[in-house]
Amino acid sequence: MGINNERDIEANIQIGPTDRGMVRIFIEAGTVEIPMDFDPEEAEEIAEEILAAAAAARSASGHGGKKKR
């Protein structure tokens, strides 16, 4: 399985702070639950990687317009 392989799997993602000062990314797919905790600095690095991937995907798809909010 690679980043370009599509799958027909539904999943939910939740992102938020924990009561211990961590950032949790929680993924749920069917009966599988994956909690991933990151310190704030790691979470910021992940956010930067997501923004860079979004920009690259936008360029690759020819949708160079501004992002929607």
PQR file of N, CA, C, O and H, with PARSE charges and radii, in Angstrom:
ATOM      1  N   MET A   1       0.849  -1.173   0.000 -0.4000 1.5000
ATOM      2  CA  MET A   1       0.000   0.000   0.000 -0.0000 2.0000
ATOM      3  C   MET A   1       0.892   1.233   0.000  0.5500 1.7000
ATOM      4  O   MET A   1       1.847   1.319   0.772 -0.5500 1.4000
ATOM      5  N   GLY A   2       0.582   2.166  -0.853 -0.4000 1.5000
ATOM      6  CA  GLY A   2       1.351   3.394  -0.928 -0.0000 2.0000
ATOM      7  C   GLY A   2       0.445   4.601  -0.874  0.5500 1.7000
ATOM      8  O   GLY A   2      -0.779   4.473  -0.826 -0.5500 1.4000
ATOM      9  H   GLY A   2      -0.194   2.096  -1.480  0.4000 1.0000
ATOM     10  N   ILE A   3       1.041   5.752  -0.883 -0.4000 1.5000
ATOM     11  CA  ILE A   3       0.288   6.994  -0.764 -0.0000 2.0000
ATOM     12  C   ILE A   3      -0.639   7.209  -1.954  0.5500 1.7000
ATOM     13  O   ILE A   3      -1.659   7.886  -1.823 -0.5500 1.4000
ATOM     14  H   ILE A   3       2.035   5.856  -0.923  0.4000 1.0000
ATOM     15  N   ASN A   4      -0.300   6.638  -3.123 -0.4000 1.5000
ATOM     16  CA  ASN A   4      -1.117   6.821  -4.311 -0.0000 2.0000
ATOM     17  C   ASN A   4      -2.110   5.691  -4.558  0.5500 1.7000
ATOM     18  O   ASN A   4      -2.837   5.717  -5.551 -0.5500 1.4000
ATOM     19  H   ASN A   4       0.528   6.087  -3.229  0.4000 1.0000
ATOM     20  N   ASN A   5      -2.151   4.703  -3.673 -0.4000 1.5000
ATOM     21  CA  ASN A   5      -3.111   3.609  -3.819 -0.0000 2.0000
ATOM     22  C   ASN A   5      -4.413   3.986  -3.124  0.5500 1.7000
ATOM     23  O   ASN A   5      -4.435   4.266  -1.925 -0.5500 1.4000
ATOM     24  H   ASN A   5      -1.561   4.682  -2.867  0.4000 1.0000
ATOM     25  N   GLU A   6      -5.507   3.990  -3.901 -0.4000 1.5000
ATOM     26  CA  GLU A   6      -6.805   4.333  -3.322 -0.0000 2.0000
ATOM     27  C   GLU A   6      -7.426   3.118  -2.648  0.5500 1.7000
ATOM     28  O   GLU A   6      -7.227   1.983  -3.081 -0.5500 1.4000
ATOM     29  H   GLU A   6      -5.490   3.763  -4.874  0.4000 1.0000
ATOM     30  N   ARG A   7      -8.173   3.368  -1.596 -0.4000 1.5000
ATOM     31  CA  ARG A   7      -8.902   2.322  -0.865 -0.0000 2.0000
ATOM     32  C   ARG A   7     -10.317   2.818  -0.636  0.5500 1.7000
ATOM     33  O   ARG A   7     -10.555   4.019  -0.505 -0.5500 1.4000
ATOM     34  H   ARG A   7      -8.335   4.290  -1.244  0.4000 1.0000
ATOM     35  N   ASP A   8     -11.239   1.891  -0.591 -0.4000 1.5000
ATOM     36  CA  ASP A   8     -12.633   2.229  -0.320 -0.0000 2.0000
ATOM     37  C   ASP A   8     -12.917   1.977   1.157  0.5500 1.7000
ATOM     38  O   ASP A   8     -13.652   1.057   1.514 -0.5500 1.4000
ATOM     39  H   ASP A   8     -11.045   0.916  -0.697  0.4000 1.0000
ATOM     40  N   ILE A   9     -12.322   2.811   2.008 -0.4000 1.5000
ATOM     41  CA  ILE A   9     -12.458   2.685   3.456 -0.0000 2.0000
ATOM     42  C   ILE A   9     -12.919   4.030   4.003  0.5500 1.7000
ATOM     43  O   ILE A   9     -12.329   5.070   3.708 -0.5500 1.4000
ATOM     44  H   ILE A   9     -11.724   3.558   1.718  0.4000 1.0000
ATOM     45  N   GLU A  10     -13.973   3.996   4.798 -0.4000 1.5000
ATOM     46  CA  GLU A  10     -14.410   5.220   5.461 -0.0000 2.0000
ATOM     47  C   GLU A  10     -13.699   5.345   6.797  0.5500 1.7000
ATOM     48  O   GLU A  10     -13.524   4.362   7.517 -0.5500 1.4000
ATOM     49  H   GLU A  10     -14.452   3.152   5.037  0.4000 1.0000
ATOM     50  N   ALA A  11     -13.294   6.557   7.115 -0.4000 1.5000
ATOM     51  CA  ALA A  11     -12.627   6.803   8.387 -0.0000 2.0000
ATOM     52  C   ALA A  11     -13.008   8.185   8.885  0.5500 1.7000
ATOM     53  O   ALA A  11     -13.316   9.083   8.101 -0.5500 1.4000
ATOM     54  H   ALA A  11     -13.436   7.355   6.530  0.4000 1.0000
ATOM     55  N   ASN A  12     -12.981   8.339  10.180 -0.4000 1.5000
ATOM     56  CA  ASN A  12     -13.212   9.635  10.820 -0.0000 2.0000
ATOM     57  C   ASN A  12     -11.916  10.062  11.488  0.5500 1.7000
ATOM     58  O   ASN A  12     -11.173   9.237  12.019 -0.5500 1.4000
ATOM     59  H   ASN A  12     -12.731   7.610  10.817  0.4000 1.0000
ATOM     60  N   ILE A  13     -11.657  11.362  11.454 -0.4000 1.5000
ATOM     61  CA  ILE A  13     -10.470  11.895  12.110 -0.0000 2.0000
ATOM     62  C   ILE A  13     -10.892  13.036  13.029  0.5500 1.7000
ATOM     63  O   ILE A  13     -11.701  13.887  12.662 -0.5500 1.4000
ATOM     64  H   ILE A  13     -12.260  12.033  11.023  0.4000 1.0000
ATOM     65  N   GLN A  14     -10.329  13.033  14.221 -0.4000 1.5000
ATOM     66  CA  GLN A  14     -10.545  14.121  15.170 -0.0000 2.0000
ATOM     67  C   GLN A  14      -9.178  14.608  15.617  0.5500 1.7000
ATOM     68  O   GLN A  14      -8.259  13.813  15.816 -0.5500 1.4000
ATOM     69  H   GLN A  14      -9.671  12.341  14.520  0.4000 1.0000
ATOM     70  N   ILE A  15      -9.049  15.913  15.774 -0.4000 1.5000
ATOM     71  CA  ILE A  15      -7.786  16.491  16.218 -0.0000 2.0000
ATOM     72  C   ILE A  15      -8.086  17.477  17.333  0.5500 1.7000
ATOM     73  O   ILE A  15      -8.967  18.325  17.192 -0.5500 1.4000
ATOM     74  H   ILE A  15      -9.796  16.559  15.612  0.4000 1.0000
ATOM     75  N   GLY A  16      -7.369  17.374  18.427 -0.4000 1.5000
ATOM     76  CA  GLY A  16      -7.595  18.306  19.524 -0.0000 2.0000
ATOM     77  C   GLY A  16      -6.564  18.150  20.618  0.5500 1.7000
ATOM     78  O   GLY A  16      -5.758  17.220  20.601 -0.5500 1.4000
ATOM     79  H   GLY A  16      -6.653  16.685  18.542  0.4000 1.0000
ATOM     80  N   PRO A  17      -6.595  19.071  21.577 -0.5600 1.5000
ATOM     81  CA  PRO A  17      -5.647  19.014  22.691  0.2800 2.0000
ATOM     82  C   PRO A  17      -6.103  18.006  23.746  0.5500 1.7000
ATOM     83  O   PRO A  17      -7.298  17.780  23.936 -0.5500 1.4000
ATOM     84  N   THR A  18      -5.126  17.408  24.426 -0.4000 1.5000
ATOM     85  CA  THR A  18      -5.447  16.528  25.547 -0.0000 2.0000
ATOM     86  C   THR A  18      -5.280  17.311  26.839  0.5500 1.7000
ATOM     87  O   THR A  18      -4.755  18.424  26.840 -0.5500 1.4000
ATOM     88  H   THR A  18      -4.155  17.592  24.272  0.4000 1.0000
ATOM     89  N   ASP A  19      -5.726  16.729  27.924 -0.4000 1.5000
ATOM     90  CA  ASP A  19      -5.581  17.391  29.218 -0.0000 2.0000
ATOM     91  C   ASP A  19      -4.152  17.296  29.752  0.5500 1.7000
ATOM     92  O   ASP A  19      -3.858  17.799  30.837 -0.5500 1.4000
ATOM     93  H   ASP A  19      -6.153  15.825  27.924  0.4000 1.0000
ATOM     94  N   ARG A  20      -3.264  16.651  28.991 -0.4000 1.5000
ATOM     95  CA  ARG A  20      -1.859  16.537  29.397 -0.0000 2.0000
ATOM     96  C   ARG A  20      -0.931  17.377  28.524  0.5500 1.7000
ATOM     97  O   ARG A  20       0.284  17.183  28.531 -0.5500 1.4000
ATOM     98  H   ARG A  20      -3.503  16.243  28.110  0.4000 1.0000
ATOM     99  N   GLY A  21      -1.516  18.317  27.768 -0.4000 1.5000
ATOM    100  CA  GLY A  21      -0.703  19.227  26.981 -0.0000 2.0000
ATOM    101  C   GLY A  21      -0.187  18.660  25.675  0.5500 1.7000
ATOM    102  O   GLY A  21       0.767  19.182  25.097 -0.5500 1.4000
ATOM    103  H   GLY A  21      -2.503  18.475  27.762  0.4000 1.0000
ATOM    104  N   MET A  22      -0.816  17.593  25.208 -0.4000 1.5000
ATOM    105  CA  MET A  22      -0.435  16.984  23.944 -0.0000 2.0000
ATOM    106  C   MET A  22      -1.505  17.299  22.900  0.5500 1.7000
ATOM    107  O   MET A  22      -2.608  17.728  23.240 -0.5500 1.4000
ATOM    108  H   MET A  22      -1.591  17.169  25.677  0.4000 1.0000
ATOM    109  N   VAL A  23      -1.174  17.087  21.646 -0.4000 1.5000
ATOM    110  CA  VAL A  23      -2.150  17.197  20.570 -0.0000 2.0000
ATOM    111  C   VAL A  23      -2.452  15.776  20.118  0.5500 1.7000
ATOM    112  O   VAL A  23      -1.543  15.022  19.770 -0.5500 1.4000
ATOM    113  H   VAL A  23      -0.278  16.739  21.370  0.4000 1.0000
ATOM    114  N   ARG A  24      -3.720  15.415  20.123 -0.4000 1.5000
ATOM    115  CA  ARG A  24      -4.105  14.056  19.724 -0.0000 2.0000
ATOM    116  C   ARG A  24      -4.758  14.079  18.358  0.5500 1.7000
ATOM    117  O   ARG A  24      -5.664  14.871  18.095 -0.5500 1.4000
ATOM    118  H   ARG A  24      -4.459  16.027  20.406  0.4000 1.0000
ATOM    119  N   ILE A  25      -4.283  13.198  17.495 -0.4000 1.5000
ATOM    120  CA  ILE A  25      -4.953  12.887  16.234 -0.0000 2.0000
ATOM    121  C   ILE A  25      -5.569  11.515  16.464  0.5500 1.7000
ATOM    122  O   ILE A  25      -4.866  10.542  16.737 -0.5500 1.4000
ATOM    123  H   ILE A  25      -3.547  12.555  17.708  0.4000 1.0000
ATOM    124  N   PHE A  26      -6.887  11.450  16.351 -0.4000 1.5000
ATOM    125  CA  PHE A  26      -7.626  10.221  16.639 -0.0000 2.0000
ATOM    126  C   PHE A  26      -8.315   9.778  15.353  0.5500 1.7000
ATOM    127  O   PHE A  26      -9.136  10.508  14.796 -0.5500 1.4000
ATOM    128  H   PHE A  26      -7.458  12.240  16.130  0.4000 1.0000
ATOM    129  N   ILE A  27      -7.978   8.583  14.887 -0.4000 1.5000
ATOM    130  CA  ILE A  27      -8.562   8.049  13.665 -0.0000 2.0000
ATOM    131  C   ILE A  27      -9.383   6.824  14.022  0.5500 1.7000
ATOM    132  O   ILE A  27      -8.940   5.946  14.761 -0.5500 1.4000
ATOM    133  H   ILE A  27      -7.311   7.990  15.339  0.4000 1.0000
ATOM    134  N   GLU A  28     -10.602   6.787  13.473 -0.4000 1.5000
ATOM    135  CA  GLU A  28     -11.510   5.667  13.698 -0.0000 2.0000
ATOM    136  C   GLU A  28     -11.988   5.163  12.343  0.5500 1.7000
ATOM    137  O   GLU A  28     -12.490   5.930  11.522 -0.5500 1.4000
ATOM    138  H   GLU A  28     -10.963   7.501  12.872  0.4000 1.0000
ATOM    139  N   ALA A  29     -11.824   3.860  12.122 -0.4000 1.5000
ATOM    140  CA  ALA A  29     -12.274   3.233  10.880 -0.0000 2.0000
ATOM    141  C   ALA A  29     -12.871   1.875  11.239  0.5500 1.7000
ATOM    142  O   ALA A  29     -12.152   0.932  11.570 -0.5500 1.4000
ATOM    143  H   ALA A  29     -11.416   3.237  12.790  0.4000 1.0000
ATOM    144  N   GLY A  30     -14.187   1.794  11.168 -0.4000 1.5000
ATOM    145  CA  GLY A  30     -14.855   0.544  11.556 -0.0000 2.0000
ATOM    146  C   GLY A  30     -14.625   0.255  13.022  0.5500 1.7000
ATOM    147  O   GLY A  30     -15.003   1.050  13.882 -0.5500 1.4000
ATOM    148  H   GLY A  30     -14.771   2.560  10.899  0.4000 1.0000
ATOM    149  N   THR A  31     -14.003  -0.886  13.315 -0.4000 1.5000
ATOM    150  CA  THR A  31     -13.743  -1.269  14.708 -0.0000 2.0000
ATOM    151  C   THR A  31     -12.343  -0.877  15.165  0.5500 1.7000
ATOM    152  O   THR A  31     -11.949  -1.185  16.290 -0.5500 1.4000
ATOM    153  H   THR A  31     -13.696  -1.531  12.616  0.4000 1.0000
ATOM    154  N   VAL A  32     -11.589  -0.201  14.301 -0.4000 1.5000
ATOM    155  CA  VAL A  32     -10.216   0.183  14.622 -0.0000 2.0000
ATOM    156  C   VAL A  32     -10.174   1.637  15.078  0.5500 1.7000
ATOM    157  O   VAL A  32     -10.725   2.521  14.422 -0.5500 1.4000
ATOM    158  H   VAL A  32     -11.908   0.048  13.387  0.4000 1.0000
ATOM    159  N   GLU A  33      -9.518   1.872  16.204 -0.4000 1.5000
ATOM    160  CA  GLU A  33      -9.310   3.221  16.719 -0.0000 2.0000
ATOM    161  C   GLU A  33      -7.815   3.437  16.901  0.5500 1.7000
ATOM    162  O   GLU A  33      -7.132   2.613  17.508 -0.5500 1.4000
ATOM    163  H   GLU A  33      -9.070   1.154  16.737  0.4000 1.0000
ATOM    164  N   ILE A  34      -7.305   4.556  16.369 -0.4000 1.5000
ATOM    165  CA  ILE A  34      -5.876   4.841  16.462 -0.0000 2.0000
ATOM    166  C   ILE A  34      -5.681   6.226  17.081  0.5500 1.7000
ATOM    167  O   ILE A  34      -5.850   7.235  16.396 -0.5500 1.4000
ATOM    168  H   ILE A  34      -7.861   5.226  15.875  0.4000 1.0000
ATOM    169  N   PRO A  35      -5.326   6.286  18.371 -0.5600 1.5000
ATOM    170  CA  PRO A  35      -4.996   7.569  18.982  0.2800 2.0000
ATOM    171  C   PRO A  35      -3.493   7.820  18.836  0.5500 1.7000
ATOM    172  O   PRO A  35      -2.679   6.957  19.167 -0.5500 1.4000
ATOM    173  N   MET A  36      -3.132   9.002  18.340 -0.4000 1.5000
ATOM    174  CA  MET A  36      -1.717   9.362  18.205 -0.0000 2.0000
ATOM    175  C   MET A  36      -1.507  10.688  18.908  0.5500 1.7000
ATOM    176  O   MET A  36      -2.137  11.685  18.556 -0.5500 1.4000
ATOM    177  H   MET A  36      -3.792   9.703  18.072  0.4000 1.0000
ATOM    178  N   ASP A  37      -0.632  10.709  19.892 -0.4000 1.5000
ATOM    179  CA  ASP A  37      -0.356  11.920  20.656 -0.0000 2.0000
ATOM    180  C   ASP A  37       0.988  12.504  20.248  0.5500 1.7000
ATOM    181  O   ASP A  37       1.966  11.782  20.052 -0.5500 1.4000
ATOM    182  H   ASP A  37      -0.121   9.899  20.178  0.4000 1.0000
ATOM    183  N   PHE A  38       1.015  13.839  20.123 -0.4000 1.5000
ATOM    184  CA  PHE A  38       2.220  14.552  19.727 -0.0000 2.0000
ATOM    185  C   PHE A  38       2.406  15.752  20.639  0.5500 1.7000
ATOM    186  O   PHE A  38       1.434  16.361  21.086 -0.5500 1.4000
ATOM    187  H   PHE A  38       0.221  14.426  20.281  0.4000 1.0000
ATOM    188  N   ASP A  39       3.674  16.092  20.918 -0.4000 1.5000
ATOM    189  CA  ASP A  39       3.868  17.334  21.659 -0.0000 2.0000
ATOM    190  C   ASP A  39       3.577  18.486  20.696  0.5500 1.7000
ATOM    191  O   ASP A  39       3.584  18.289  19.481 -0.5500 1.4000
ATOM    192  H   ASP A  39       4.464  15.598  20.555  0.4000 1.0000
ATOM    193  N   PRO A  40       3.323  19.676  21.221 -0.5600 1.5000
ATOM    194  CA  PRO A  40       2.921  20.796  20.371  0.2800 2.0000
ATOM    195  C   PRO A  40       3.891  21.082  19.219  0.5500 1.7000
ATOM    196  O   PRO A  40       3.457  21.426  18.119 -0.5500 1.4000
ATOM    197  N   GLU A  41       5.191  20.944  19.460 -0.4000 1.5000
ATOM    198  CA  GLU A  41       6.166  21.215  18.396 -0.0000 2.0000
ATOM    199  C   GLU A  41       6.029  20.196  17.264  0.5500 1.7000
ATOM    200  O   GLU A  41       6.081  20.561  16.090 -0.5500 1.4000
ATOM    201  H   GLU A  41       5.543  20.665  20.353  0.4000 1.0000
ATOM    202  N   GLU A  42       5.853  18.914  17.618 -0.4000 1.5000
ATOM    203  CA  GLU A  42       5.652  17.884  16.593 -0.0000 2.0000
ATOM    204  C   GLU A  42       4.367  18.146  15.813  0.5500 1.7000
ATOM    205  O   GLU A  42       4.328  17.977  14.594 -0.5500 1.4000
ATOM    206  H   GLU A  42       5.811  18.618  18.572  0.4000 1.0000
ATOM    207  N   ALA A  43       3.321  18.557  16.519 -0.4000 1.5000
ATOM    208  CA  ALA A  43       2.042  18.844  15.863 -0.0000 2.0000
ATOM    209  C   ALA A  43       2.191  19.993  14.866  0.5500 1.7000
ATOM    210  O   ALA A  43       1.599  19.958  13.787 -0.5500 1.4000
ATOM    211  H   ALA A  43       3.352  18.694  17.509  0.4000 1.0000
ATOM    212  N   GLU A  44       2.974  21.004  15.218 -0.4000 1.5000
ATOM    213  CA  GLU A  44       3.210  22.111  14.290 -0.0000 2.0000
ATOM    214  C   GLU A  44       3.977  21.635  13.057  0.5500 1.7000
ATOM    215  O   GLU A  44       3.701  22.089  11.946 -0.5500 1.4000
ATOM    216  H   GLU A  44       3.455  21.033  16.095  0.4000 1.0000
ATOM    217  N   GLU A  45       4.935  20.729  13.239 -0.4000 1.5000
ATOM    218  CA  GLU A  45       5.672  20.173  12.097 -0.0000 2.0000
ATOM    219  C   GLU A  45       4.732  19.388  11.183  0.5500 1.7000
ATOM    220  O   GLU A  45       4.834  19.482   9.960 -0.5500 1.4000
ATOM    221  H   GLU A  45       5.160  20.360  14.142  0.4000 1.0000
ATOM    222  N   ILE A  46       3.824  18.621  11.768 -0.4000 1.5000
ATOM    223  CA  ILE A  46       2.848  17.860  10.984 -0.0000 2.0000
ATOM    224  C   ILE A  46       1.941  18.823  10.220  0.5500 1.7000
ATOM    225  O   ILE A  46       1.648  18.604   9.044 -0.5500 1.4000
ATOM    226  H   ILE A  46       3.741  18.545  12.762  0.4000 1.0000
ATOM    227  N   ALA A  47       1.500  19.881  10.886 -0.4000 1.5000
ATOM    228  CA  ALA A  47       0.640  20.872  10.229 -0.0000 2.0000
ATOM    229  C   ALA A  47       1.367  21.507   9.040  0.5500 1.7000
ATOM    230  O   ALA A  47       0.766  21.716   7.986 -0.5500 1.4000
ATOM    231  H   ALA A  47       1.738  20.058  11.841  0.4000 1.0000
ATOM    232  N   GLU A  48       2.646  21.812   9.204 -0.4000 1.5000
ATOM    233  CA  GLU A  48       3.421  22.380   8.098 -0.0000 2.0000
ATOM    234  C   GLU A  48       3.533  21.391   6.942  0.5500 1.7000
ATOM    235  O   GLU A  48       3.453  21.786   5.778 -0.5500 1.4000
ATOM    236  H   GLU A  48       3.134  21.642  10.060  0.4000 1.0000
ATOM    237  N   GLU A  49       3.719  20.100   7.254 -0.4000 1.5000
ATOM    238  CA  GLU A  49       3.796  19.076   6.210 -0.0000 2.0000
ATOM    239  C   GLU A  49       2.464  18.941   5.475  0.5500 1.7000
ATOM    240  O   GLU A  49       2.446  18.751   4.259 -0.5500 1.4000
ATOM    241  H   GLU A  49       3.784  19.779   8.199  0.4000 1.0000
ATOM    242  N   ILE A  50       1.363  19.035   6.192 -0.4000 1.5000
ATOM    243  CA  ILE A  50       0.042  18.956   5.564 -0.0000 2.0000
ATOM    244  C   ILE A  50      -0.167  20.154   4.640  0.5500 1.7000
ATOM    245  O   ILE A  50      -0.663  19.993   3.525 -0.5500 1.4000
ATOM    246  H   ILE A  50       1.378  19.189   7.180  0.4000 1.0000
ATOM    247  N   LEU A  51       0.202  21.350   5.089 -0.4000 1.5000
ATOM    248  CA  LEU A  51       0.061  22.539   4.254 -0.0000 2.0000
ATOM    249  C   LEU A  51       0.941  22.447   3.001  0.5500 1.7000
ATOM    250  O   LEU A  51       0.514  22.836   1.914 -0.5500 1.4000
ATOM    251  H   LEU A  51       0.605  21.481   5.995  0.4000 1.0000
ATOM    252  N   ALA A  52       2.157  21.936   3.150 -0.4000 1.5000
ATOM    253  CA  ALA A  52       3.046  21.788   1.995 -0.0000 2.0000
ATOM    254  C   ALA A  52       2.481  20.756   1.017  0.5500 1.7000
ATOM    255  O   ALA A  52       2.551  20.956  -0.196 -0.5500 1.4000
ATOM    256  H   ALA A  52       2.504  21.620   4.033  0.4000 1.0000
ATOM    257  N   ALA A  53       1.922  19.656   1.531 -0.4000 1.5000
ATOM    258  CA  ALA A  53       1.329  18.642   0.660 -0.0000 2.0000
ATOM    259  C   ALA A  53       0.104  19.192  -0.053  0.5500 1.7000
ATOM    260  O   ALA A  53      -0.119  18.884  -1.223 -0.5500 1.4000
ATOM    261  H   ALA A  53       1.866  19.495   2.516  0.4000 1.0000
ATOM    262  N   ALA A  54      -0.695  20.005   0.639 -0.4000 1.5000
ATOM    263  CA  ALA A  54      -1.875  20.614   0.012 -0.0000 2.0000
ATOM    264  C   ALA A  54      -1.452  21.545  -1.116  0.5500 1.7000
ATOM    265  O   ALA A  54      -2.074  21.558  -2.179 -0.5500 1.4000
ATOM    266  H   ALA A  54      -0.514  20.255   1.590  0.4000 1.0000
ATOM    267  N   ALA A  55      -0.401  22.323  -0.892 -0.4000 1.5000
ATOM    268  CA  ALA A  55       0.085  23.227  -1.933 -0.0000 2.0000
ATOM    269  C   ALA A  55       0.602  22.440  -3.136  0.5500 1.7000
ATOM    270  O   ALA A  55       0.346  22.816  -4.280 -0.5500 1.4000
ATOM    271  H   ALA A  55       0.104  22.313  -0.030  0.4000 1.0000
ATOM    272  N   ALA A  56       1.327  21.351  -2.881 -0.4000 1.5000
ATOM    273  CA  ALA A  56       1.847  20.522  -3.974 -0.0000 2.0000
ATOM    274  C   ALA A  56       0.713  19.855  -4.737  0.5500 1.7000
ATOM    275  O   ALA A  56       0.756  19.774  -5.964 -0.5500 1.4000
ATOM    276  H   ALA A  56       1.535  21.046  -1.951  0.4000 1.0000
ATOM    277  N   ALA A  57      -0.294  19.381  -4.028 -0.4000 1.5000
ATOM    278  CA  ALA A  57      -1.442  18.746  -4.680 -0.0000 2.0000
ATOM    279  C   ALA A  57      -2.211  19.756  -5.511  0.5500 1.7000
ATOM    280  O   ALA A  57      -2.672  19.445  -6.610 -0.5500 1.4000
ATOM    281  H   ALA A  57      -0.329  19.447  -3.031  0.4000 1.0000
ATOM    282  N   ARG A  58      -2.350  20.965  -4.986 -0.4000 1.5000
ATOM    283  CA  ARG A  58      -3.042  22.025  -5.715 -0.0000 2.0000
ATOM    284  C   ARG A  58      -2.290  22.343  -7.006  0.5500 1.7000
ATOM    285  O   ARG A  58      -2.915  22.516  -8.052 -0.5500 1.4000
ATOM    286  H   ARG A  58      -1.976  21.218  -4.093  0.4000 1.0000
ATOM    287  N   SER A  59      -0.984  22.421  -6.950 -0.4000 1.5000
ATOM    288  CA  SER A  59      -0.171  22.698  -8.138 -0.0000 2.0000
ATOM    289  C   SER A  59      -0.253  21.552  -9.140  0.5500 1.7000
ATOM    290  O   SER A  59      -0.366  21.786 -10.343 -0.5500 1.4000
ATOM    291  H   SER A  59      -0.476  22.281  -6.100  0.4000 1.0000
ATOM    292  N   ALA A  60      -0.197  20.328  -8.656 -0.4000 1.5000
ATOM    293  CA  ALA A  60      -0.214  19.157  -9.535 -0.0000 2.0000
ATOM    294  C   ALA A  60      -1.562  18.998 -10.246  0.5500 1.7000
ATOM    295  O   ALA A  60      -1.623  18.515 -11.377 -0.5500 1.4000
ATOM    296  H   ALA A  60      -0.106  20.138  -7.678  0.4000 1.0000
ATOM    297  N   SER A  61      -2.634  19.408  -9.575 -0.4000 1.5000
ATOM    298  CA  SER A  61      -3.964  19.225 -10.147 -0.0000 2.0000
ATOM    299  C   SER A  61      -4.394  20.399 -11.018  0.5500 1.7000
ATOM    300  O   SER A  61      -5.441  20.342 -11.663 -0.5500 1.4000
ATOM    301  H   SER A  61      -2.584  19.801  -8.657  0.4000 1.0000
ATOM    302  N   GLY A  62      -3.597  21.458 -11.039 -0.4000 1.5000
ATOM    303  CA  GLY A  62      -3.948  22.627 -11.820 -0.0000 2.0000
ATOM    304  C   GLY A  62      -4.942  23.533 -11.131  0.5500 1.7000
ATOM    305  O   GLY A  62      -5.440  24.479 -11.742 -0.5500 1.4000
ATOM    306  H   GLY A  62      -2.747  21.504 -10.515  0.4000 1.0000
ATOM    307  N   HIS A  63      -5.242  23.267  -9.874 -0.4000 1.5000
ATOM    308  CA  HIS A  63      -6.156  24.113  -9.092 -0.0000 2.0000
ATOM    309  C   HIS A  63      -5.328  25.086  -8.272  0.5500 1.7000
ATOM    310  O   HIS A  63      -5.284  24.997  -7.045 -0.5500 1.4000
ATOM    311  H   HIS A  63      -4.838  22.499  -9.378  0.4000 1.0000
ATOM    312  N   GLY A  64      -4.681  26.001  -8.943 -0.4000 1.5000
ATOM    313  CA  GLY A  64      -3.749  26.917  -8.298 -0.0000 2.0000
ATOM    314  C   GLY A  64      -4.401  28.063  -7.559  0.5500 1.7000
ATOM    315  O   GLY A  64      -3.698  28.931  -7.041 -0.5500 1.4000
ATOM    316  H   GLY A  64      -4.717  26.074  -9.940  0.4000 1.0000
ATOM    317  N   GLY A  65      -5.724  28.096  -7.492 -0.4000 1.5000
ATOM    318  CA  GLY A  65      -6.417  29.194  -6.829 -0.0000 2.0000
ATOM    319  C   GLY A  65      -6.186  29.210  -5.339  0.5500 1.7000
ATOM    320  O   GLY A  65      -5.513  28.347  -4.777 -0.5500 1.4000
ATOM    321  H   GLY A  65      -6.295  27.391  -7.912  0.4000 1.0000
ATOM    322  N   LYS A  66      -6.763  30.215  -4.717 -0.4000 1.5000
ATOM    323  CA  LYS A  66      -6.652  30.340  -3.269 -0.0000 2.0000
ATOM    324  C   LYS A  66      -7.393  29.230  -2.572  0.5500 1.7000
ATOM    325  O   LYS A  66      -8.362  28.685  -3.100 -0.5500 1.4000
ATOM    326  H   LYS A  66      -7.310  30.916  -5.174  0.4000 1.0000
ATOM    327  N   LYS A  67      -6.934  28.894  -1.379 -0.4000 1.5000
ATOM    328  CA  LYS A  67      -7.600  27.861  -0.598 -0.0000 2.0000
ATOM    329  C   LYS A  67      -8.924  28.385  -0.063  0.5500 1.7000
ATOM    330  O   LYS A  67      -9.076  29.582   0.181 -0.5500 1.4000
ATOM    331  H   LYS A  67      -6.146  29.336  -0.949  0.4000 1.0000
ATOM    332  N   LYS A  68      -9.874  27.487   0.116 -0.4000 1.5000
ATOM    333  CA  LYS A  68     -11.202  27.857   0.639 -0.0000 2.0000
ATOM    334  C   LYS A  68     -11.175  27.811   2.137  0.5500 1.7000
ATOM    335  O   LYS A  68     -10.484  26.985   2.734 -0.5500 1.4000
ATOM    336  H   LYS A  68      -9.751  26.515  -0.083  0.4000 1.0000
ATOM    337  N   ARG A  69     -11.930  28.700   2.749 -0.4000 1.5000
ATOM    338  CA  ARG A  69     -12.061  28.683   4.219 -0.0000 2.0000
ATOM    339  C   ARG A  69     -13.494  28.785   4.599  0.5500 1.7000
ATOM    340  O   ARG A  69     -13.819  28.788   5.787 -0.5500 1.4000
ATOM    341  H   ARG A  69     -12.492  29.371   2.264  0.4000 1.0000
TER
END
